[in-house]
Amino acid sequence: MREINLNGGEISILKTIGLGGGMIVGSQLAERMDDMETAELIDTLDGLIMLDYVLCDRVSIRNLDAVKSAKFRINPAHARELRDAVYPSRNRAEAGRRRRRS
C-alpha cells in the first residue's frame, strides 16, 4: 500500500463527490464547488481521474460544460486509501485503539 498525498483542492473535490461510493452528477459537483475557479476544478478533476482515484463516464473533461454533463464517483479500489488520506487523524486514532487491544 502506498501513501497518498493530496492537496486542499483534491480533498475538497473528494469530499464533495463522497467517499462512500455514491455517484454525483457533474452539475451538482460544479455547483457545490462554486468557490473554486473553473480552471482549477477542471485541472484537479483531470488529475484525480488520471491517477485513477475518480471514475468518470466521459473520456475527456476539458471545459465546464463537459464537467456538468459527466458523472463522477470514487474508484472503489482506492476508497480506503483515499479515506485515510482525507481523514489522517481518524486513521491514527483507529491504529491507537488497535494497539491497545493486542
Secondary structure, 3 states (H helix, E strand, C coil): CCCCCCCHHHHHHHHHHCCCCCEEEHHHHHHHCCCCCHHHHHHHHHHHHHCCCEEECCCCCCCHHHHHCCEEEECHHHHHHHHHHHCHHHHHHHHHHHHHHC
